[in-house]
Amino acid sequence: MEIDKLKRVIRRNTLIDGSRRENGAEHSWHVGMLAMTMGEHAPPGTDLERVVAMLLVHDIVEIDTGDCFRHDLPRSARPDPSPDGPGPEALAAADRIFDLLPDDQRVRLRSLWDEFEERRTPEARFARALDRLVPIMANHHNEGGTWTLYKVTARHLADSVRIIAEGSATLGAYAARMVESSVARGHLAP
């Protein structure tokens, strides 16, 4: 019953066709499907089932925190010095939500969430790459979409492109080309 609430978390990013904003459950499903279909871009030996599992739980804390839109605050003003580390609200939400589960499930699913946040394994880096790739793809294919609305620039996307490249060199290059193309077409400010 609790995870059904993720369907009510409306994200800032839109569907690729720009018709409406996506919800948290749709986003998690989408990046999970990307992991299954874009696995050839993962580092050799990457456990894709683990990647999919991570992506299914990675945003579950948004049930309590709401959408975490990374362009809301300048990097220097973010509560966590890491551009990606979970803040205190996300940690409290993870504690509450995962503690609802029986011990064996709590340990397994919380471990996946922590691994995604820490990005120390090839699986976590690939999962994070896909998570960052989805909004770039959507905005690139819908004439700037939320980039224009929230005044996101190519400079703002540099961290995302770097994180994508850390998880997959080929997807990092693809993301960089989409950003460059969006700037050239006037759909993204430099």
N, C-alpha and C positions, 0 to 999 in steps of 0.2 A: 504494500500500500504506500509506503514511504517514497519509493523511487518513482511512482507515478507522478509525483509532484514535479519532477524534472520536465515533464511535458508542459508545465505551466510557466516555466522560466523562459521568458521571451528575450532573446539575444538581440544585440544591436545589429549584427550582420543579417543580411537578407539572403533569400534563396538566390541561386545564380541568375534566375530570370528577373530578379528584382521585384517580384510581385508582392512579397510580404517578408516580414522578419521571421527567422527560423526560431524554433524552440530548442531547449537544451537537449532533449531526447533525440530530436532529428539530427542535431549536430553530432552527437555521440555515435549514432547509427552511421551517419555519412562517413566520418573518419574511420570507423571500423571497417566499412566496406572498402574504403581506399586502401587500407592495410592489406586486405585480401587481394585486391586487384593490382596494386602497385608494388607488391612484394619483391619484384625483380629489381627494384631500386634500393632495396635494403642492403646493408652490408652482408657479405657472405656469412652464413651460419646463424643469421637472426631468426629467432623463434617467433614466427608470425602469429601463432595462436596466442602467445603471451602479449604481443603488441595489440591484437584485437581486444583481449581481455582488459588491458590497461586503458585502451580508448573507451571502452564501455563504462569504466568507472571514473575516468579522469575529471569529469566536470560534475560529479555527483554532489560535491559540496555546494554547488550553486543552488541547490534546494534551499539552503539557509542563507547564502550570501548574495544570491542573484547573479546576473551576468557580470563577469569580471572583464570589462572592456579595457584592454591594455593601453589605449590611447587617452583615457580619461585624465591621467596625471602625468606630468613630466617625470622622467626617470628619477631625477633628484628628489622629487617629492613623494615617491612611493614609499610605503611604510617598511618594506623589506629592501635592503640594499641590493639584492639580486633582482634582475629584471623579471625573473620567473619564479622565485621561491614563494611558497605559500605564506601569506600574512597570517596574523593571529586569528582573524575571523575564519579563514579557510581551515586552519588547524582545529579550531573549536568545532566547526561544522563537521570535519572529518571524524573527530572524536565522538560527537553525538550520533552521527549517522551510522558509522561502522559499529558502534557499541550496541546498536539495535539487533545485530546479528548474533547467531550462536558462535561460540569461541572459534571453531575451526574456520568458519566463513569470515568472521571478523578479521582474523589474522591474515588470511589469504588475500582478501580484497583490500584491506588497508595497506598491505605490503605492496600490492600493485599500484595503488594510488601514490604511496610514498616513492616508489621506484620511478614513476612518471615524473613526479615533481623534482626529484634529485638528478635525473638525466645522467646517471652514472653507467648505465648499461647500453649496449647497442640497441636493444629493444626500446628502451625509454627514449633514447635520442631519435630513433626512427618514428616512434609514436608522436613525439613532440613536433618533429618535422611535418608530419601529416596534419597535425592540429593547426600549425601555423600556415600551412599551404592552403587550406580550404578557404579562409577569408581572402587571401590574395587571388585565388582563382575566381571566386565569386565577384569581387570588385573589378578585376581585370575584364571579366566577361559581361559586366553590366554597366559599362561606361563610367566607372569610378564609384558607383553606388554609394556606400557609406563613407568612403574616403572623402568625397566632396562634402557630404553632410557634416562630418566631424573634423574637417580640415586636416586630414592625415596627409603627410607628405612622403615622398620617397625616402627622405632622411629618417622619418619615423619608422619606416619598414626595415631599416638596415639590420636591427637586432633580429627581426623575424627571418630575414633572408639568411643571416649567419647561423641561426639555430636550425633552419631547414638544411643548410649545407653540412652542419655537424652530424645530422642524422642520415643524410644521403647527398653525396656530391652531385649526382645527376638532378635530383629534385631541387637542390640549391641553385644550380645553374638555370633550371627551368623557371624558378621563382624570380631570379634576377632578371631574366629576359622579359617576364611578364611585367615587372616593375618598370623596366626601361621602356618597354612598348607602351605602357599606360602613360608614362611621362611624355613620350613622343606624340601620342595621340591627344594630349591635353586633358586626359582623364585623371591625372595625378600630378600634383605640384612637386617640383624637385625638392 
